[in-house]
Amino acid sequence: MATDDMQEIRDTLTRIPRFAGVVPGVGIERLAGLTNRNYKVAVGDERFVLRIPGEGTSEYINRQHEAVAARIAAEAGVNAEVLFFDEADGLMLTRFVDGAVTMNGERFKDLGAVARAATAFRRMHECSKSFVTAFDLFRKMDEYLDYLRKKDARIPDGYAEVQKDAEAVRAALNARPAALRPCHCDPLAENFLDTGGRIFIIDWEYAGNNDPMWDLGDVSVEAGFGPEQDAALVEAYFGGQPPAAQAGRMVMYKAMCDLLWTLWGVIQVVNENPVDDFWAYAVNRFERCKALMGSAEFGRHLDAVKRG
């Protein structure tokens, strides 16, 4: 790590009261992150994670709402312990989860890990507290599109036509609205930390009260689940075979999360995020959405949602 980067991190740590007088003696290690910079910070026998918000993220992430969600999730035993959160810009310090591995698609081939993820989701969804805001899928699409139009951004060809087709999904879901629960709403595989006995879910930037089936559908897409993993996820979550309408809602959200994160990927292009090829990311998600929505499976699940 460059000397200038180390100095910036040390300077940032001085904003956190617990590091007063100990900054020169800390150990710092860069961790992964798509839009933010994350560092493991070691002080004596204690280890923490420092999250420095990415450039431009405050334009589309409400840090006050995130702070509430992160703390509630920690109290529920789902998130890592939150030790400091600056709601002005999103600087955050959490407890490092010892003995955990960061999940990815390959590690989620372990059906035991899939079941542990379902347990973590259920614990969060059954929490007695609510988040500050609701995660409204279609409203968020509108917000992202408005943001991109203001930036005169390029959007994948055919997006408008697919969005029109998504109106049938909106109508089916809204005809039988789900009871909203506190949801993560952005369950990338890498946001799961698995100790082998328990899974923690981190990064609550997009959290909100939502249909719980969104979380299940989204993690299925993000981690590249196949039919066996999907079955393990819903059976662990419901304690057996899920109701057909609930399984159908999960599949609806598999398509809709790809449609939403297509726009999110374009926002990263606009913000010149150098971490990845976000245009390719957006196009790939868009094509996957179109493929699922055009399948016979999708039609069957849409009918199940309509029947309720």
C-alpha positions in Angstrom: 0.0 0.0 0.0 1.4 3.4 -1.0 2.6 5.7 1.8 0.1 8.4 0.8 -2.8 5.9 1.1 -1.6 4.8 4.5 -1.4 8.4 5.7 -4.9 9.1 4.4 -6.3 6.1 6.2 -4.5 7.2 9.5 -5.9 10.7 9.1 -9.4 9.2 8.6 -9.1 7.1 11.7 -8.5 10.2 13.8 -12.2 11.0 13.2 -13.1 7.9 15.3 -12.8 8.5 19.1 -11.6 5.0 20.0 -8.4 5.6 17.9 -7.3 8.7 19.6 -3.6 8.3 20.4 -3.2 4.9 18.8 -3.3 5.6 15.1 0.5 5.3 14.5 0.5 1.7 15.9 -2.4 0.3 13.8 -2.0 -2.4 11.1 -3.9 -1.8 7.9 -4.9 -4.2 5.1 -6.9 -3.5 2.0 -10.1 -5.5 1.6 -12.3 -6.0 -1.4 -15.1 -3.6 -2.3 -17.0 -2.5 -5.5 -18.0 1.1 -4.7 -16.3 1.8 -1.3 -12.8 1.3 0.1 -12.6 -1.2 2.9 -9.7 -1.9 5.2 -9.0 -4.3 8.0 -7.6 -2.4 10.9 -5.7 -4.1 13.7 -5.0 -2.6 17.1 -3.4 -4.9 19.6 -5.6 -8.0 19.8 -8.6 -6.2 18.3 -9.5 -6.2 14.6 -12.0 -3.9 12.8 -13.2 -3.0 9.3 -13.0 0.6 8.2 -15.4 1.6 5.4 -14.6 4.8 3.5 -17.5 5.7 1.2 -16.8 5.8 -2.6 -16.8 9.0 -4.6 -20.3 10.0 -5.7 -22.2 7.3 -3.6 -23.9 9.9 -1.4 -25.8 11.0 -4.6 -27.9 7.8 -4.5 -27.4 6.3 -1.0 -29.0 7.8 2.1 -26.4 7.4 4.8 -28.8 8.2 7.7 -31.1 5.4 6.6 -28.1 3.0 6.2 -26.9 3.8 9.7 -30.3 2.8 11.2 -30.5 -0.4 9.2 -26.9 -1.4 9.9 -27.4 -1.0 13.7 -30.7 -2.9 13.7 -29.2 -5.7 11.7 -26.3 -5.9 14.2 -28.7 -6.0 17.2 -30.5 -8.8 15.5 -27.3 -10.7 15.2 -27.2 -10.6 11.5 -24.7 -7.8 10.8 -21.2 -7.3 12.2 -21.2 -5.0 15.3 -21.3 -1.4 14.3 -18.9 0.7 16.4 -18.9 4.0 14.6 -21.0 5.6 11.8 -20.7 9.1 10.6 -24.1 9.8 9.0 -22.8 12.9 7.2 -20.7 10.9 4.8 -21.0 7.2 5.6 -17.6 6.6 7.2 -18.1 3.4 9.2 -16.2 1.2 11.6 -17.4 -2.4 12.4 -16.1 -5.3 14.3 -14.1 -7.7 12.2 -15.8 -11.2 12.1 -13.1 -13.6 13.1 -13.1 -17.1 11.6 -15.3 -16.2 8.7 -14.8 -16.5 5.0 -16.2 -14.1 2.5 -18.7 -16.0 0.3 -18.7 -16.2 -3.5 -20.6 -18.3 -6.0 -18.2 -21.2 -5.7 -18.5 -21.4 -1.9 -22.3 -21.2 -2.1 -22.3 -24.5 -3.8 -22.2 -25.8 -0.3 -25.9 -26.3 0.5 -25.2 -26.0 4.2 -24.0 -22.4 3.5 -27.2 -21.8 1.5 -29.3 -22.9 4.4 -27.3 -20.7 6.8 -28.0 -17.8 4.5 -31.7 -18.6 4.6 -31.5 -18.7 8.4 -29.9 -15.3 8.5 -32.5 -13.8 6.2 -35.3 -15.3 8.3 -33.8 -13.9 11.5 -33.6 -10.4 9.9 -37.1 -10.6 8.4 -38.6 -11.7 11.7 -36.9 -8.9 13.6 -39.3 -6.8 15.7 -37.9 -3.5 14.4 -38.5 -1.8 11.1 -36.1 0.2 9.0 -36.6 3.9 8.3 -37.6 3.6 4.6 -39.1 1.1 2.3 -37.3 -0.4 -0.6 -39.7 0.2 -3.5 -38.4 -1.7 -6.5 -40.2 0.2 -9.2 -39.8 3.6 -7.6 -36.1 3.0 -7.3 -36.0 2.1 -11.0 -37.7 5.4 -11.7 -35.1 7.2 -9.5 -32.2 5.6 -11.2 -33.6 6.4 -14.6 -34.2 10.0 -13.7 -30.6 10.2 -12.4 -29.2 8.7 -15.6 -31.3 11.0 -17.8 -30.0 14.0 -16.0 -26.5 12.7 -16.7 -27.4 12.1 -20.3 -26.2 8.5 -19.8 -26.3 5.7 -22.3 -28.6 2.8 -21.3 -28.5 -0.7 -22.8 -30.5 -1.0 -26.0 -34.0 -2.3 -25.5 -34.3 -1.3 -21.9 -37.5 0.7 -22.3 -39.2 -2.3 -24.0 -38.3 -4.7 -21.2 -39.4 -2.2 -18.6 -42.8 -2.1 -20.3 -43.0 -5.9 -20.0 -42.1 -5.6 -16.4 -45.4 -3.7 -15.8 -47.2 -7.1 -15.8 -44.9 -8.1 -13.0 -45.6 -4.9 -11.1 -49.4 -5.4 -11.5 -49.2 -9.0 -10.2 -47.1 -8.2 -7.2 -49.1 -5.1 -6.3 -52.4 -7.0 -6.6 -51.4 -9.1 -3.6 -48.9 -6.9 -1.7 -46.6 -8.6 0.7 -46.2 -7.6 4.4 -43.0 -5.5 4.4 -40.1 -6.8 6.5 -36.6 -5.4 7.2 -34.6 -6.7 4.2 -31.0 -6.4 3.1 -32.0 -5.7 -0.6 -28.5 -6.1 -2.0 -27.3 -9.6 -1.1 -24.2 -10.0 -3.2 -22.5 -13.2 -2.5 -19.5 -11.2 -1.1 -21.8 -9.6 1.5 -22.1 -12.9 3.3 -19.5 -13.9 5.9 -19.6 -17.6 6.8 -18.1 -19.0 10.0 -19.2 -22.5 9.2 -21.8 -22.4 11.9 -23.4 -19.0 11.2 -23.6 -16.4 8.4 -23.4 -12.7 8.9 -24.6 -10.3 6.2 -22.8 -7.0 5.8 -23.2 -3.8 3.7 -26.7 -2.4 4.4 -26.5 0.6 2.0 -29.6 -0.3 0.1 -31.6 -1.9 3.0 -35.2 -1.1 3.5 -38.6 -2.6 4.4 -39.4 -4.9 1.5 -41.0 -8.2 0.4 -38.8 -10.9 2.0 -38.8 -12.8 -1.3 -36.7 -10.0 -2.8 -33.8 -11.0 -0.7 -34.1 -14.7 -1.6 -34.5 -14.0 -5.4 -31.6 -11.5 -5.3 -29.1 -13.7 -3.6 -30.0 -16.5 -6.0 -29.1 -14.3 -9.0 -26.0 -12.7 -7.4 -24.5 -16.1 -6.3 -25.5 -17.9 -9.5 -27.7 -20.4 -7.8 -29.0 -23.4 -9.8 -32.3 -25.3 -9.1 -30.7 -27.4 -6.3 -29.5 -24.3 -4.4 -32.8 -22.5 -5.0 -34.6 -25.4 -3.5 -32.3 -25.6 -0.5 -32.7 -21.8 0.1 -36.5 -21.8 0.1 -36.9 -25.0 2.0 -34.5 -23.8 4.7 -36.3 -20.5 4.8 -39.9 -21.9 5.0 -39.0 -25.1 6.9 -40.3 -27.2 4.0 -41.8 -26.7 0.6 -42.7 -23.0 0.0 -46.2 -21.9 -1.1 -46.4 -21.7 -4.9 -47.1 -17.9 -4.8 -44.1 -17.3 -2.6 -41.8 -19.3 -4.9 -43.3 -17.3 -7.8 -42.6 -14.0 -6.1 -39.0 -15.1 -5.6 -38.6 -15.8 -9.4 -40.3 -12.5 -10.3 -37.6 -10.7 -8.2 -34.8 -12.7 -9.8 -35.7 -10.9 -13.1 -36.5 -7.6 -11.5 -33.3 -7.3 -9.5 -31.3 -7.8 -12.8 -33.4 -5.1 -14.3 -32.7 -2.7 -11.4 -29.0 -3.5 -11.1 -28.6 -3.0 -14.8 -29.3 0.7 -14.1 -27.1 0.6 -11.1 -24.2 -0.6 -13.3 -24.8 2.3 -15.7 -24.6 4.7 -12.7 -21.2 3.2 -11.9 -20.1 4.0 -15.5 -21.4 7.5 -15.1 -19.4 7.9 -11.9 -16.3 6.5 -13.6 -15.9 3.7 -11.0 -12.6 2.1 -12.0 -13.1 -1.2 -10.0 -14.8 -3.2 -12.8 -16.1 -3.0 -16.4 -19.5 -1.8 -15.3 -20.9 -1.4 -18.8 -20.3 -5.1 -19.4 -21.8 -5.8 -16.0 -25.0 -3.8 -16.9 -25.4 -5.4 -20.3 -24.9 -9.0 -18.9 -27.5 -8.4 -16.2 -29.9 -6.9 -18.8 -29.5 -9.9 -21.1 -30.1 -12.4 -18.2 -33.2 -10.5 -17.2 -34.6 -10.7 -20.8 -33.8 -14.5 -21.0 -35.6 -15.3 -17.7 -38.7 -13.1 -18.6 -39.0 -14.8 -21.9 -38.9 -18.3 -20.5 -41.9 -20.6 -19.9 -40.8 -21.0 -16.3 -41.3 -17.3 -15.8 -44.9 -17.4 -17.2 -45.8 -20.3 -14.8 -44.5 -18.4 -11.8 -46.2 -15.2 -12.8 -49.5 -17.1 -13.0 -48.9 -18.5 -9.5 -48.3 -15.0 -8.2 -51.6 -13.8 -9.8 -53.5 -16.7 -8.2 -52.0 -15.9 -4.8 
